[in-house]
Amino acid sequence: GSMIKWNPAIKSQFDRDALRKALYEGRIDVIATDHAPHTLEEKKGSYTTAPSGGPLVQHSLVTMLEMAHQGIFTPEMVVEKMCHNPARLFQIDRRGFIREGFYADIVLVDPKNSWTVSKE
């Protein structure tokens, strides 16, 4: 329905497989989100009139790490596509890597700790 309407629409197994293949083949350089939050009221419209996007930027890394845990991607590919490549492609100075002299943009993840996404 309209609650999970986003672009590109990745609805079928064929779509997911094609997207994953493009990542592995290097045809997609970056995994990112534009964080297009919309209110529940906006998303309740019909599919054709509801806006695309969802407030999920905080879940993008977790989703990719879960797929790495499932063996769909390697952790190294997740880091490459979500950290290294954005910094390289957008020429962001001293970002995207853990190196001396770089900003320490770092996330600590406990893969044994689970949590639930809710409206709150």
Protein Blocks (a to p, Z undefined) as FASTA:
>chain_A
ZZlgccdddfbfklmmmmmmmmmnopafbdcdehiaddfklmmmcfklpcgdddfklmmm
mmmmmmmmnomacfklmmmmmmmmmmmmnopghihiacehiacddddddfkbccdddfZZ
